[in-house]
Amino acid sequence: MALYNRLRPRRRVARSRRASARTYSLADLLARQPRTVQKVSEYAMLRAYLENSPELRRVRVTSRTFAALNSARIGPDNLENYFRTRRLPRHPFVPTFLTVKSRYVAHRARLAAERKRYIMERMRALPTPVVDLVRYLGYLEEYYSTAGAHPVWQRNLFPATKKKVDEYARLTPTAWIGVFRTHLELLEKNYRMHSTTTTESLIACFVLEMVPTRIPSERVPPESVKSRYRLLSLRHHPDRGGDAAAFRAIKAARDVLLSSDF
């Protein structure tokens, strides 16, 4: 399974809403183009076509037709049929616009693919417990959500930009605890099934590098907690040159899991 699919829970596609009865002019179409499109040489040509053609200025299209034009979903092979069924004038405006917009759409798709690849590569390079808990929290929210979705995870935890994933790459284990705690507190506010006990237990599992795999999670066996504590406490004990704060966090995590029904 691709790393992207392992890290990102499945998203349900929302049902499309009914098309609006509003209509749009070709001037509306040009006015709504991004600056990148407006800067190309053909854009001035499109404006000239519109200014010099009363027939084009009279055209009104439905929201569905507007969306099809604006997303450049109409291929050259279907253009003649589209002129006829949508009652559009056979004018160079439409094919010229589609050529310009299809280039822009393809460029944006390439950028999105590159961004997605970069994000996934950076996420894969994070410590294993971090990646495991990020993935787990996405599926946990799907379990809580009646729609089987993960909006809180999508908005607040999984990085959508290069800048965000670069920030993640610089976080210390202590900083990750803060990130996960903030996210888990948001789950508490949004889902009644999620409790403070679950938040503290998941943080403890992360500290002890024992991120659960089952949803809902079962109680971690005490012998597993003690074994993991012994291993990590030796690694982080101040007498062995370890970090005192990390050692205290490990001890606190052990106590949480031994006293919890999580």
Backbone bond lengths (Angstrom), bond angles and torsions (degrees), N, CA, C in turn:
res aa  C-N    CA-C-N  psi(-1)  N-CA   C-N-CA  omega(-1)  CA-C   N-CA-C  phi
1 M - - - 1.470 - - 1.523 108.76 -
2 A 1.311 115.57 138.44 1.463 120.01 -178.49 1.520 110.63 -63.08
3 L 1.336 115.18 148.48 1.468 119.74 -179.89 1.511 110.81 -57.94
4 Y 1.342 116.99 -39.15 1.460 120.32 -179.51 1.520 110.41 -56.88
5 N 1.344 116.60 -43.55 1.455 119.96 -178.94 1.514 111.67 -71.86
6 R 1.344 117.53 -28.45 1.455 119.63 178.54 1.516 111.58 -72.57
7 L 1.330 116.50 -33.93 1.463 119.83 -177.36 1.515 112.13 -85.71
8 R 1.318 116.95 -37.69 1.455 120.04 -175.62 1.513 110.18 -100.30
9 P 1.326 118.91 120.04 1.459 120.22 172.95 1.521 110.48 -60.90
10 R 1.315 114.72 157.73 1.462 119.13 179.62 1.517 110.55 -65.10
11 R 1.319 116.04 141.29 1.467 120.80 177.17 1.518 109.19 -105.04
12 R 1.307 115.62 133.77 1.454 119.36 174.09 1.521 109.81 -80.85
13 V 1.314 115.31 136.56 1.452 119.87 -179.43 1.520 109.01 -84.68
14 A 1.315 116.29 122.89 1.467 120.40 -179.14 1.520 110.26 -68.52
15 R 1.311 116.00 145.92 1.465 120.25 176.34 1.518 110.25 -67.13
16 S 1.318 114.56 138.10 1.462 118.65 -179.64 1.516 110.55 -70.45
17 R 1.309 114.89 143.52 1.458 119.30 178.49 1.521 110.51 -79.94
18 R 1.297 115.88 159.78 1.459 120.28 178.71 1.512 109.95 -63.87
19 A 1.326 115.47 142.52 1.451 120.77 -177.82 1.526 110.89 -62.36
20 S 1.305 115.70 143.47 1.456 120.77 179.40 1.525 110.19 -75.22
21 A 1.336 115.34 152.12 1.470 119.84 178.56 1.522 111.46 -80.78
22 R 1.307 118.18 -5.63 1.456 121.66 -179.26 1.522 110.88 -66.20
23 T 1.316 116.00 147.27 1.469 120.58 176.29 1.523 109.89 -116.24
24 Y 1.323 114.57 161.17 1.467 121.16 -174.85 1.527 109.79 -132.02
25 S 1.311 114.89 150.94 1.470 120.67 174.42 1.516 109.44 -94.81
26 L 1.339 115.80 167.91 1.458 119.83 176.12 1.530 110.77 -69.68
27 A 1.329 116.58 -25.26 1.464 120.01 173.86 1.522 110.29 -65.07
28 D 1.344 116.87 -38.57 1.464 120.77 175.09 1.525 110.23 -60.17
29 L 1.319 115.51 -41.09 1.460 120.63 -179.48 1.532 110.82 -60.31
30 L 1.331 116.48 -46.43 1.461 119.79 -179.80 1.532 111.38 -67.71
31 A 1.320 116.39 -39.37 1.463 120.10 -176.28 1.520 112.04 -65.77
32 R 1.330 117.44 -25.68 1.457 120.64 -176.36 1.529 113.15 -91.73
33 Q 1.308 117.31 7.16 1.456 119.02 -179.78 1.525 111.03 -78.61
34 P 1.329 117.03 144.51 1.472 120.39 178.63 1.527 111.02 -66.07
35 R 1.305 115.65 162.67 1.465 120.34 -176.74 1.520 112.27 -59.50
36 T 1.325 117.01 -33.70 1.466 120.30 179.17 1.513 110.57 -58.85
37 V 1.320 116.95 -41.76 1.465 120.89 178.88 1.530 110.29 -70.89
38 Q 1.315 116.80 -40.56 1.460 120.09 -177.34 1.533 112.94 -66.41
39 K 1.342 116.79 -18.11 1.453 119.64 -178.77 1.529 113.70 -86.81
40 V 1.340 119.08 -13.04 1.461 120.36 -178.48 1.520 109.70 -75.04
41 S 1.334 115.77 155.75 1.474 120.35 -175.33 1.520 111.93 -64.22
42 E 1.327 117.59 -33.36 1.476 119.95 -177.69 1.527 112.37 -67.70
43 Y 1.324 117.65 -20.61 1.463 119.46 -179.13 1.528 110.41 -64.17
44 A 1.327 117.23 -41.75 1.471 120.59 176.85 1.527 110.28 -61.89
45 M 1.335 116.43 -36.66 1.459 120.23 177.26 1.521 111.03 -64.48
46 L 1.320 116.55 -40.54 1.464 120.21 179.13 1.530 110.97 -63.71
47 R 1.309 117.23 -41.19 1.462 120.61 177.68 1.528 110.87 -63.83
48 A 1.328 115.52 -39.19 1.475 119.27 178.73 1.518 110.55 -65.45
49 Y 1.349 117.36 -42.03 1.465 120.82 176.32 1.526 110.22 -54.99
50 L 1.324 115.23 -46.59 1.464 120.56 -176.01 1.527 111.55 -67.54
51 E 1.323 116.92 -42.55 1.465 120.72 -178.45 1.521 112.27 -67.02
52 N 1.336 117.13 -29.39 1.467 120.87 -175.06 1.519 113.62 -99.37
53 S 1.328 117.37 4.48 1.467 119.47 -177.99 1.527 110.77 -127.67
54 P 1.342 117.31 103.83 1.466 120.04 174.76 1.528 112.05 -58.93
55 E 1.345 116.02 -32.52 1.458 119.86 -179.56 1.538 110.93 -63.22
56 L 1.333 116.32 -42.90 1.462 119.59 178.40 1.518 111.59 -66.50
57 R 1.312 117.08 -37.14 1.463 119.91 -178.24 1.522 111.78 -68.98
58 R 1.336 117.13 -21.54 1.471 120.06 178.97 1.528 112.58 -84.14
59 V 1.301 117.70 -12.68 1.465 120.85 -175.31 1.525 110.45 -66.78
60 R 1.332 115.75 133.74 1.458 122.78 172.42 1.527 107.40 -127.46
61 V 1.315 117.05 131.27 1.462 120.72 -178.66 1.517 109.83 -120.99
62 T 1.330 115.43 153.86 1.465 120.51 177.70 1.525 110.06 -72.94
63 S 1.310 115.44 168.51 1.467 119.37 178.70 1.527 111.11 -62.35
64 R 1.332 117.28 -34.05 1.464 120.25 179.05 1.524 110.92 -67.24
65 T 1.328 116.67 -44.07 1.464 119.84 177.51 1.523 110.60 -65.64
66 F 1.327 116.06 -41.10 1.463 120.55 177.76 1.528 110.19 -57.89
67 A 1.332 117.10 -45.42 1.460 121.18 -179.28 1.526 111.86 -64.66
68 A 1.350 116.13 -38.56 1.463 119.62 179.60 1.521 111.10 -65.85
69 L 1.336 116.65 -41.52 1.458 119.94 177.43 1.521 110.96 -67.12
70 N 1.320 116.16 -45.74 1.457 120.68 -174.40 1.529 112.54 -66.44
71 S 1.320 117.23 -28.36 1.462 120.68 178.62 1.518 112.45 -95.46
72 A 1.329 116.64 0.55 1.478 122.57 178.83 1.523 111.25 56.54
73 R 1.335 116.19 43.18 1.464 119.98 -179.52 1.524 112.94 -84.81
74 I 1.301 117.35 -1.92 1.466 121.35 -176.12 1.530 108.93 -95.92
75 G 1.317 116.54 114.55 1.458 120.67 -179.81 1.514 112.08 -79.70
76 P 1.327 117.63 160.24 1.476 121.41 179.91 1.521 112.81 -56.74
77 D 1.334 117.16 -35.78 1.465 120.41 -178.59 1.520 112.23 -67.69
78 N 1.310 117.54 -24.69 1.470 121.11 -177.24 1.528 112.60 -100.88
79 L 1.331 116.62 1.70 1.456 119.44 -172.94 1.517 112.67 -64.71
80 E 1.337 118.04 -43.63 1.462 120.71 -178.80 1.519 110.73 -62.35
81 N 1.319 116.28 -43.25 1.456 120.03 178.16 1.523 110.97 -64.79
82 Y 1.330 116.06 -34.84 1.462 120.42 -179.92 1.523 110.96 -68.21
83 F 1.328 117.25 -40.10 1.471 120.91 175.30 1.524 110.09 -55.58
84 R 1.326 115.65 -43.28 1.460 120.22 -174.11 1.525 111.61 -73.77
85 T 1.329 117.19 -49.48 1.461 119.65 -175.38 1.524 112.91 -70.72
86 R 1.334 117.51 -31.34 1.461 120.78 -179.51 1.529 112.86 -96.27
87 R 1.323 114.90 1.21 1.475 121.01 177.42 1.535 111.78 55.77
88 L 1.316 113.81 45.33 1.453 119.38 176.92 1.528 109.62 -94.80
89 P 1.316 117.65 145.12 1.464 119.99 178.92 1.524 110.40 -66.75
90 R 1.318 116.67 141.18 1.464 121.55 178.23 1.529 108.57 -78.77
91 H 1.290 113.16 85.18 1.462 120.79 -173.76 1.532 107.69 -131.59
92 P 1.329 119.57 149.58 1.481 121.13 -179.85 1.532 113.72 -60.78
93 F 1.324 117.90 -13.55 1.462 120.15 -177.90 1.525 111.96 -54.76
94 V 1.342 117.19 -51.45 1.457 120.73 -174.31 1.529 112.28 -64.79
95 P 1.346 120.06 -53.21 1.472 117.62 179.26 1.529 113.25 -61.92
96 T 1.341 117.20 -33.82 1.466 119.01 177.91 1.515 110.44 -66.49
97 F 1.332 116.39 -44.25 1.461 119.92 178.55 1.530 110.82 -61.03
98 L 1.334 116.91 -44.37 1.460 119.98 -178.44 1.523 111.76 -64.17
99 T 1.316 117.21 -35.46 1.469 120.50 177.52 1.522 110.50 -63.83
100 V 1.332 115.27 -46.67 1.468 120.07 -179.41 1.527 110.42 -64.08
101 K 1.320 116.05 -47.48 1.471 118.88 -174.77 1.528 111.93 -70.75
102 S 1.322 117.88 -34.35 1.468 119.96 179.13 1.524 110.68 -65.11
103 R 1.336 117.60 -35.30 1.462 120.06 175.53 1.523 110.29 -63.34
104 Y 1.323 115.31 -43.65 1.466 120.14 -179.66 1.530 110.54 -64.20
105 V 1.331 117.11 -45.31 1.462 121.34 -179.40 1.526 110.47 -61.45
106 A 1.334 116.68 -42.70 1.463 120.33 179.18 1.524 111.16 -64.07
107 H 1.340 115.60 -39.44 1.467 119.82 178.28 1.527 110.92 -63.87
108 R 1.319 116.90 -43.96 1.463 120.77 179.11 1.530 110.81 -64.20
109 A 1.331 116.44 -37.07 1.465 119.96 179.00 1.523 110.60 -65.51
110 R 1.327 117.32 -39.71 1.467 120.58 177.55 1.526 110.64 -63.89
111 L 1.341 116.62 -43.51 1.462 120.06 178.67 1.527 111.09 -62.44
112 A 1.340 116.18 -40.97 1.463 120.32 -179.78 1.524 110.63 -64.91
113 A 1.341 116.53 -40.56 1.464 120.25 179.38 1.533 110.62 -65.74
114 E 1.320 116.10 -40.58 1.466 120.01 178.19 1.524 110.96 -65.51
115 R 1.344 116.42 -41.49 1.462 120.15 178.55 1.533 110.66 -63.66
116 K 1.308 116.23 -44.83 1.463 120.47 179.13 1.527 111.02 -60.50
117 R 1.339 116.64 -44.34 1.458 120.57 179.75 1.534 110.92 -63.56
118 Y 1.317 116.44 -42.39 1.467 120.92 179.73 1.529 110.53 -62.88
119 I 1.337 115.92 -46.14 1.462 120.10 -179.44 1.522 111.01 -60.47
120 M 1.328 116.82 -44.24 1.455 119.89 -177.57 1.520 111.71 -67.71
121 E 1.331 116.86 -37.37 1.466 119.74 177.38 1.531 110.88 -64.09
122 R 1.332 115.79 -41.90 1.468 119.74 179.80 1.532 111.00 -69.06
123 M 1.323 116.96 -38.01 1.456 120.23 177.65 1.522 110.81 -65.55
124 R 1.325 116.77 -39.27 1.452 120.42 -179.72 1.528 111.38 -63.63
125 A 1.325 116.24 -29.16 1.470 120.68 -178.60 1.532 113.06 -79.99
126 L 1.327 118.22 -9.09 1.466 120.70 179.16 1.524 109.97 -70.29
127 P 1.337 118.01 160.38 1.471 120.51 177.66 1.529 111.02 -55.82
128 T 1.319 115.18 144.33 1.471 120.31 -176.19 1.529 113.42 -55.06
129 P 1.347 120.11 -43.97 1.473 118.60 179.02 1.535 112.79 -60.47
130 V 1.334 117.29 -33.68 1.463 120.55 178.30 1.523 109.95 -65.69
131 V 1.335 116.28 -50.09 1.463 120.54 -179.30 1.525 110.11 -60.80
132 D 1.330 116.79 -42.74 1.463 120.57 -178.86 1.528 111.57 -61.78
133 L 1.349 116.92 -42.57 1.465 119.09 -177.48 1.524 111.13 -74.32
134 V 1.325 118.51 -35.51 1.466 120.32 175.36 1.520 109.61 -58.42
135 R 1.325 116.23 -48.40 1.464 120.07 179.98 1.526 111.26 -64.12
136 Y 1.327 115.78 -44.30 1.462 120.16 -178.29 1.528 111.33 -60.06
137 L 1.330 117.43 -42.11 1.462 120.58 -177.55 1.522 112.38 -66.53
138 G 1.322 116.35 -30.12 1.455 118.66 175.03 1.514 111.86 -65.51
139 Y 1.341 116.46 -46.70 1.463 120.39 178.87 1.536 111.51 -69.77
140 L 1.331 116.57 -31.49 1.457 119.04 177.76 1.528 110.55 -63.76
141 E 1.335 117.20 -41.65 1.460 119.07 178.62 1.522 111.12 -66.82
142 E 1.331 117.23 -35.67 1.468 118.84 175.40 1.528 110.68 -60.43
143 Y 1.315 116.36 -37.00 1.466 120.74 178.20 1.522 110.52 -65.81
144 Y 1.318 117.49 -39.98 1.465 121.28 179.70 1.528 112.21 -71.24
145 S 1.310 117.18 -37.48 1.460 122.34 -170.54 1.525 111.18 -75.98
146 T 1.327 115.87 131.89 1.464 119.93 177.09 1.525 111.02 -66.88
147 A 1.326 116.90 -23.29 1.468 121.36 179.02 1.524 111.70 -91.22
148 G 1.329 117.36 -1.25 1.456 119.91 -178.21 1.514 112.89 65.83
149 A 1.340 116.68 32.15 1.461 121.41 -176.63 1.526 109.84 -114.29
150 H 1.319 116.21 178.26 1.462 120.63 -179.04 1.526 110.58 -141.83
151 P 1.341 117.95 59.00 1.474 120.34 -175.67 1.517 114.58 -64.98
152 V 1.333 118.44 -37.29 1.465 120.50 -179.76 1.531 109.24 -66.11
153 W 1.310 116.23 -44.49 1.474 122.11 178.10 1.520 110.18 -60.60
154 Q 1.336 115.17 -43.03 1.464 120.04 -177.61 1.523 111.53 -65.15
155 R 1.318 116.67 -41.23 1.469 120.39 -176.21 1.522 112.87 -80.33
156 N 1.324 117.36 -34.12 1.456 119.08 -165.90 1.527 116.29 -116.11
157 L 1.318 118.28 -17.11 1.465 118.19 -175.06 1.519 113.00 -117.70
158 F 1.311 117.92 -53.99 1.463 118.50 -176.25 1.527 109.81 -74.26
159 P 1.340 118.33 129.28 1.472 120.55 -176.11 1.516 112.11 -70.61
160 A 1.333 115.55 132.66 1.465 120.93 178.23 1.526 111.94 -103.12
161 T 1.323 117.31 -8.60 1.458 121.07 -176.67 1.528 110.50 -130.86
162 K 1.339 115.30 159.53 1.461 120.55 175.40 1.527 110.65 -62.15
163 K 1.315 116.09 -39.74 1.461 120.15 -179.19 1.518 111.02 -59.62
164 K 1.329 116.90 -43.07 1.461 120.69 -178.15 1.521 111.37 -66.64
165 V 1.315 117.14 -44.12 1.459 119.01 -178.53 1.526 111.03 -69.63
166 D 1.343 116.95 -30.05 1.456 119.89 174.55 1.528 110.79 -66.38
167 E 1.335 116.18 -37.72 1.468 119.60 175.42 1.525 110.39 -63.64
168 Y 1.324 116.86 -41.21 1.457 120.95 178.48 1.534 110.96 -59.59
169 A 1.319 116.63 -39.11 1.469 120.67 -177.11 1.529 111.83 -64.09
170 R 1.327 117.32 -21.59 1.471 121.05 -177.90 1.530 113.07 -95.79
171 L 1.333 117.56 -3.58 1.462 119.97 -176.05 1.520 112.00 -73.32
172 T 1.315 115.46 142.77 1.458 122.42 173.30 1.530 108.92 -85.40
173 P 1.330 117.96 164.66 1.470 119.39 175.81 1.529 112.73 -54.99
174 T 1.328 116.89 -39.28 1.473 119.77 178.04 1.525 110.98 -63.74
175 A 1.334 116.98 -41.30 1.462 120.04 178.69 1.523 110.94 -65.61
176 W 1.342 117.28 -35.59 1.469 119.84 177.61 1.528 111.10 -64.07
177 I 1.313 116.53 -35.84 1.465 118.87 176.78 1.524 109.66 -59.04
178 G 1.333 116.73 -41.75 1.464 120.36 177.62 1.518 112.18 -63.79
179 V 1.331 117.33 -41.31 1.466 120.96 178.89 1.522 110.34 -62.16
180 F 1.314 116.23 -48.11 1.463 119.98 -178.38 1.531 111.49 -67.39
181 R 1.317 117.62 -37.46 1.468 119.65 179.01 1.527 110.48 -63.70
182 T 1.324 116.37 -43.22 1.474 119.48 178.38 1.518 110.57 -60.16
183 H 1.327 116.55 -43.34 1.464 120.09 -179.88 1.532 111.04 -65.40
184 L 1.313 116.58 -43.78 1.464 119.87 -179.18 1.524 111.70 -65.43
185 E 1.311 117.24 -34.24 1.464 119.82 175.79 1.524 110.97 -66.13
186 L 1.324 117.01 -33.56 1.466 120.20 174.80 1.526 110.44 -66.17
187 L 1.325 116.91 -37.48 1.467 119.67 176.48 1.528 110.53 -63.96
188 E 1.319 116.63 -37.93 1.470 120.06 177.47 1.523 110.96 -59.85
189 K 1.323 116.67 -39.48 1.460 121.13 -178.06 1.526 112.08 -73.41
190 N 1.325 116.62 -28.82 1.465 120.31 -173.30 1.526 114.14 -99.12
191 Y 1.319 117.63 -19.96 1.470 119.97 -175.84 1.524 110.01 -134.92
192 R 1.323 116.39 123.19 1.457 120.88 -178.80 1.524 111.91 -65.91
193 M 1.326 116.54 -27.13 1.461 120.03 -178.38 1.525 112.07 -67.86
194 H 1.322 116.63 -21.25 1.465 119.41 -176.62 1.518 109.78 -93.28
195 S 1.316 116.31 125.85 1.467 121.56 -175.70 1.518 111.19 -113.35
196 T 1.325 114.37 167.48 1.468 120.28 174.84 1.521 110.96 -61.88
197 T 1.328 116.38 -35.31 1.465 120.36 177.78 1.522 110.86 -60.76
198 T 1.330 116.06 -42.31 1.463 119.96 178.50 1.521 111.10 -64.56
199 T 1.337 116.07 -40.63 1.467 120.18 177.54 1.522 110.72 -58.24
200 E 1.336 116.41 -51.53 1.462 120.24 -177.23 1.525 111.23 -64.26
201 S 1.320 116.84 -37.33 1.461 120.12 -179.51 1.527 111.59 -68.49
202 L 1.325 117.07 -39.62 1.460 119.59 178.94 1.527 111.26 -67.89
203 I 1.326 116.44 -38.64 1.467 119.67 175.83 1.527 109.39 -61.84
204 A 1.332 116.53 -42.46 1.464 120.49 179.61 1.531 110.77 -63.63
205 C 1.330 116.56 -41.19 1.471 120.39 177.41 1.524 110.84 -61.18
206 F 1.322 116.00 -40.06 1.462 119.52 178.46 1.528 110.77 -64.40
207 V 1.325 117.13 -45.08 1.467 120.81 -178.63 1.525 110.63 -61.42
208 L 1.329 116.41 -39.07 1.460 120.55 -179.28 1.532 112.13 -87.71
209 E 1.341 116.13 5.13 1.472 121.75 178.52 1.523 110.84 57.34
210 M 1.342 114.53 45.43 1.467 121.85 179.08 1.521 109.48 -128.82
211 V 1.305 117.24 51.43 1.465 121.34 -177.23 1.529 109.18 -62.15
212 P 1.339 117.83 127.22 1.469 120.23 -177.66 1.524 111.75 -67.03
213 T 1.316 114.83 160.60 1.467 121.15 178.07 1.515 111.97 -116.92
214 R 1.314 117.82 -18.44 1.463 121.56 -178.45 1.525 110.55 -95.53
215 I 1.339 115.15 145.24 1.463 121.40 177.39 1.530 107.85 -130.05
216 P 1.342 118.41 121.21 1.471 125.89 -4.71 1.525 110.82 -70.35
217 S 1.316 115.38 156.27 1.458 120.10 -175.18 1.521 111.26 -72.47
218 E 1.307 113.66 150.27 1.456 120.09 173.59 1.523 108.75 -98.71
219 R 1.315 115.78 161.92 1.467 119.10 179.29 1.527 110.16 -62.29
220 V 1.311 115.79 135.08 1.455 120.79 178.28 1.521 108.37 -72.16
221 P 1.324 118.77 127.91 1.480 120.29 179.68 1.520 111.46 -56.61
222 P 1.336 117.96 133.25 1.472 120.89 -178.62 1.526 113.43 -54.58
223 E 1.350 116.47 -37.22 1.463 118.62 -179.38 1.526 111.45 -65.16
224 S 1.359 116.82 -33.46 1.458 120.11 177.65 1.524 110.66 -69.32
225 V 1.336 115.97 -39.41 1.472 120.20 178.41 1.527 109.87 -63.09
226 K 1.327 116.25 -47.09 1.465 119.69 -178.09 1.527 111.65 -64.24
227 S 1.320 115.87 -39.28 1.460 119.71 179.53 1.516 111.42 -64.63
228 R 1.337 114.76 -43.22 1.467 118.72 -179.90 1.520 110.54 -67.62
229 Y 1.331 116.30 -37.33 1.460 120.22 178.86 1.531 111.00 -62.57
230 R 1.315 116.43 -43.95 1.465 119.53 -179.83 1.534 110.90 -60.62
231 L 1.330 116.47 -42.50 1.457 120.87 -178.86 1.528 111.64 -63.93
232 L 1.335 116.33 -48.19 1.464 120.07 -176.36 1.525 112.14 -75.31
233 S 1.331 117.43 -33.47 1.464 118.93 179.99 1.521 111.15 -66.70
234 L 1.314 116.83 -34.45 1.463 119.64 175.33 1.525 111.16 -65.75
235 R 1.322 115.12 -37.58 1.465 119.96 -179.12 1.523 111.66 -69.56
236 H 1.337 117.45 -35.56 1.468 121.01 -172.56 1.526 113.61 -109.74
237 H 1.320 119.03 6.24 1.460 120.48 -176.74 1.532 109.76 -63.90
238 P 1.338 117.25 132.21 1.476 120.32 -179.12 1.528 113.12 -56.73
239 D 1.341 117.06 -33.07 1.466 119.99 -179.82 1.528 111.76 -66.95
240 R 1.322 116.04 -17.78 1.464 120.78 178.49 1.522 111.76 -105.23
241 G 1.328 115.21 15.51 1.457 119.33 179.25 1.513 114.47 88.10
242 G 1.326 117.45 10.66 1.459 120.87 -179.41 1.512 112.15 -82.13
243 D 1.331 114.18 177.57 1.453 120.98 -179.08 1.525 109.80 -87.68
244 A 1.320 116.36 126.91 1.469 120.35 -176.79 1.522 112.01 -64.17
245 A 1.337 116.69 -39.00 1.470 119.90 -179.66 1.519 110.43 -65.34
246 A 1.326 117.04 -41.70 1.464 120.60 178.10 1.523 110.53 -63.91
247 F 1.318 116.28 -39.16 1.467 120.15 179.16 1.528 110.73 -63.17
248 R 1.334 116.62 -42.50 1.472 120.00 179.03 1.526 110.80 -65.42
249 A 1.339 116.73 -38.37 1.465 120.11 179.38 1.530 110.77 -64.65
250 I 1.319 116.43 -38.91 1.462 120.48 178.98 1.531 110.60 -64.94
251 K 1.311 116.25 -43.56 1.474 120.39 178.64 1.520 110.95 -63.16
252 A 1.341 117.03 -43.16 1.466 120.84 179.02 1.528 110.61 -63.98
253 A 1.332 116.82 -39.55 1.471 120.62 179.43 1.525 110.16 -64.39
254 R 1.319 117.00 -41.15 1.472 119.88 177.02 1.516 110.66 -59.71
255 D 1.314 117.79 -45.66 1.461 121.74 -178.74 1.532 111.06 -63.00
256 V 1.343 116.86 -39.94 1.469 120.09 179.29 1.528 110.51 -61.52
257 L 1.328 117.19 -47.87 1.458 119.67 -175.74 1.519 112.74 -71.80
258 L 1.314 117.87 -31.53 1.463 119.70 178.47 1.526 112.17 -72.94
259 S 1.330 116.58 -24.03 1.462 119.86 -178.92 1.516 113.05 -102.07
260 S 1.344 117.61 0.81 1.461 121.73 -174.28 1.524 110.85 -104.60
261 D 1.344 115.68 151.00 1.465 122.00 173.95 1.516 110.97 -90.81
262 F 1.317 118.24 5.60 1.467 123.65 -177.53 1.528 109.41 -59.29
